[in-house]
Structure formats: structure tokens, C-alpha cells
Amino acid sequence: MTSPFRQSGAEYTSAQIRSAWLVHGFTTLGIVAAMLGLRDVLVGKPDYAMVWLLLTLLIDGVDGPIARALEVERRVPRIDGFLLDLIIDYVTCVVVPACFMYQFHVVPHNNFGIAVLCVMVFTSAIWFARKDMMTEDNWFRGFPAAWNIVAPVMFLLEARTWLGAVITLILSALCLSNMPYPHIARARYLRPFTIVGATIWIGGVAVGTITYPHHYYFVRVMLVVGSAYFIALAFIRAIHDRRVRQAGAVAPSDSTSAAETH
């Protein structure tokens, strides 16, 4: 039986194939970080758990560009890097954050809270199975189940559990919508502003994690500003896309009328 770990693109050198395998190994470290994060959730260490969640965010953000630059898909054709990434992302972005949100009272610590999280994991699974999850200019369709950043933000803001439940249900519903959300690193529309917003948002989580259990006011400001930016950006893009669609719908009728007049 031929091993799937040996059959690779013949047109590449052994060194190039090894480098591609290293990228797959780096991607798979995300699931290890998720396991360690889950361990810290279970033993009641939210700050340590948030460190692991931030690490999964970092890994997920940089492995894709590296994989594309090194043509990993062609160098190791027997391994589906996209599928590997989806499997890891569902655990790191949904399963571990769901446990985090229940254990650290981001949602009510009762059956209602469990029901909210059941809705969250259900809709997130459907989102991860979408074939149209991303546009050509790297915007997600529907909320991209990024709970590994949303959960720490709500925790550090010390949101009331009922508010955490409401936000979770709203975002879960948006997973099933076509509401646009930017890929933080790759979305081209308003990219300079998005980079600044992401830096403020993720920086707030990082500083809040390092300084926990202290909840400094400037950290709250960073988290609120970052969150507000991405909410506003989603609505701005939605309005932009609607206008583009309307312009596209009007243009053919205008040309038809012109032809009939001629």
C-alpha cells in the first residue's frame, strides 16, 4: 500500500516537498493549541486559555499566505490543506470558545446558556460547510464563526450573561446570512482601515489577557472601538454591495430601452 505521506508532486525537489510538509505541520499545531486551551478552560484559567486562542488566531492568519507562496497544494497533493484547515478551525474557532463561554460565564451558566451554545455550534457547523463562504475579494458571506476572538472580547468587557447570550444568538443567526464580513488579513475593500481596526481589536485582547485579572479602562476602549469598527465595516460593505447590485440591475434595462428607441 502506498503511503499518502510519500506520494507528492514529482516535479518538486525533496527539499521543496519537505518545506510543504512543514507548512502542514505548522497548520496542525493549531489543533494542539486548541487542546491546550481546552485544558486551561477545564481547570479554570481564562487568561491562559485566551493565550492559546490568540495563538490559534495567529497560526490561522499566517499559514494560508505561506502555503500559497510555497505551492503546498501542488507539492503535497494527497493532503487537502483546505479541509485540514476547516477541521482545525471548527475546533479552535467554535468548540473551544463554546466551552470557554460556558465555563467563564460569558453566557448564563444554566440550561438556557447551554441552549444558546447549541445554537452557536449548530449554525457555525453549517457556515463551515458553505461552498460560498468567501467572495472573490476575500470577504466572508455570513458571520465567519470567529468565536475565538468574540468570546475573549465579551469576557474581557465583562458583559452581562444575558447580553452575551443575545450577542451570541444574533451572530449565530448571521452565520446563515449573506452579511459581509472582512477577512482581517486579505480583504481588499478598505484594507488600510481594516488593518488599523484589527490591530486595535486584537491588541486589546492581547493586552487584556496579559494584564488579567485587572480590567483597565483603555483596554475596554480598544475592545469597544475595534468591535464597533468591524460592525460598521460590515454595514458599509453591505450597503456598497446593494448599490452595486442595483446599478447592475438598472443598467440592462437602460440599454434595452435605448435600443428600442433607436
N, C-alpha and C positions, 0 to 999 in steps of 0.2 A: 504494500500500500504506500502510495506517495504521500509524504508529509506535506501538509499545507504550509508549513513553516520553511520549506526549502524551495518550492516552486515559485519563482519570481520572474520578473521581466528579464529575458535573456540579453537584451540589448544594453543592459547596465552592468557596470563592474561590481565586484563583490563589495567594495568599499561603499559604493552608492546604495546598494541594497541594504547594507548594514545601517547606513545613516537613516534610511527609510524605516527600518525596524526600530531604531532608536526613537523616532518620532512617534510611532505607535506605542512604544513603551512609555514615553512621556505622557501621551494622552491617557493611557490606562492608569497612570499614577493618580488621576482624578478620582477613581473609584476607591483607591487606597485612602486618599484624603477624606473621602466621604465616610468610609468605615471608621476612621479615627474621630471624625466629627461626631458620628453617631455614638461612639463610645463616650465622648465627653458630654453629649446630651444626656445619656443614661445615668451618668454619675453626677449630673448637676453642675457642670462647669460651662456656663454660657459663653464666657469670654474665650475659652479655648475652642469651643465649638465654632464660634464666629471666625476664629483664625483659620480653621480648616475650610469653612465655607468660602472665605475670601481667597484661599489658595486654589480651591476648585474653580473659582471665577477667573483667576489669573491663568490657570492651565488652559481653560476653555477659550480664553481670549487670544492666546498666542499660538496654540498648536495648529490651528487652521492655516494661518498665513505661512507657517513653517512647512506644513505638509504640502501646500500648493507650490511653494517655491522649490521644494525638493522632488516634486512629482511623485509623491509617495504612492498614490493610487496606481500608477503605472509600474513603479519599481517593485511593489508587493501586491500584485493583482488578486491574490487569493484572499486577502483580508479587506473587508469593506470598512474603510475608515469612517464613512458617514454613519453606518449602522453602529459601529463601536462607539462613536461619539454620542449617538442618541441614547444608547443603553446607559452609558455613564451619566449623561446629562439628566436623565429621568431620576436617577438615584440622587445625584448631587443637587439638582435644582428643585426636586419635588419631595422625595421620600424623607431625606434627612431634614430639610426645612419643616416638613409637616410634623415630625417628631419634636423638633425644636420649638415650634409654635405651641404645641400642647404642653410640653414639659415646663416651659418658662412662661406660661400664661399669656401668650400673645392673643390667644382665643380663650373663651371660657373653658375652665377645667372641669367639664361635665359632659353629659351625653350630647348637648347641643354643640359644644365645641368639637366633639368627635364627628358629628354630622357635617359640620362646616368643613372639616378637613377631608371627609369622604368626598364631598362635592369638589374640593380642590384637587385631590389626586385623580378623580374621575375625569374632570374636564381637561386637566393637564395631560393625561394619557391620550385623550383624543387629539389635543393640539400637537403632541409629538408625532402622531400618525398622519398629520396633514401632508398631502403632497404639494400643497400650495402655500406652505408656511412662510416662504420668503419671496419677495419681489426681485426683479432683475437689478434694482439699485440697492439691494441689501436692507430692505425694511421687512420686518415681520408682519404677517397678517394675523391679527388677534394678539392678545397679551401672551408673550412667549414663555409663560410659566417660569419666570425668573424669580422664584421664591427664595433662592439662596442670597438674594440681595434685599428683597422686600421684607422677609422675616427679620433679619437683623435691624433693618431700619425701624420697623414698628416696635421692636423690643427696646432699642436704644432711645426711642422717643417716648417710651413708657406709655404707649397708647392704652386706653381702657380696653378691656377684653371685648366688650360689645362692639367697640369701634373696630378692633382688629377683625372681629367676625364679619362685620359689614364690608370692610375693605376686601377681605378675602373672598367673600361671595361675589362682590362686584367684579373683581379681577378674574375670578373663575369663570363668570359668565362671559367676560370679554375674550377669554381663550377661544370661545366658539364663534366669535365675531370676525369681521374683517377690519377692525380698527387697527390702523397702522402704528407700529412701534419700531423705533430705530434699533439696528444692530449697533451697539455702542462704538465698536471699532471700525465697522465697514460701511455704515450708511453714509451716502454721499450728500444727501439733502441737508443743508445747514450743518455740515460736518464740523467746522471750527467751533461753533457754539456748542455742539454736542460733546466735543472733547472737553471743553471747559466745564459743562454741566456734569459730565461723568466724573471728571476729576474731583469736583466739589462733593458730589454724591458719595462716590466710593471712598474718597478721602475722609469724609465724615464718619463713615462706618469704620474705617481703619483706626482713626484717632479715638473714636468712641470705644472700640474694642480694646485698644491699648490702655486707655485711662479708666476702664470699667473697674470697680463699681461706681466711680464718680461720673456724674452726668453734667458735663459742662455746658453752659448756655451756648457757646459758639459752635459746639458740636451739633446741638439741636438746630441752630440756624443753618449749618451746612446741609443737614439732612432734609430740612424743610425746603430750602432753596433748590437742592438737587432734585427732590421729588417733584416740586412744582414745575421745574423746567421740563422734565420728561412728560408730565401730564399735559402741559401747554404745547409742547412739541408734537405730541400725538394728535391733538385737536387741530393744530396748524396744518399738519400734513393731511389730515382727513379733509379739511376744507379745501386745501390745494388740489387733492385728488378729485374731489367732487366737481370743482370748477373745470378741471381738465376733461373729465367725462362729459360734462355738459357742453363744453366747447366742441368736443368730438361729435356729440350727437347733433349739434346745430349745424356744423359745417356741411355734412352731406345734403341736408335739406336745402341749405342755401344754394349749393352748387346745382342741385336738381332744378330749383326754381329759376336759376339763371339760364340753364339750358333750355327750359320750356319757353322762357321769354324770348330767347334768341330764335 
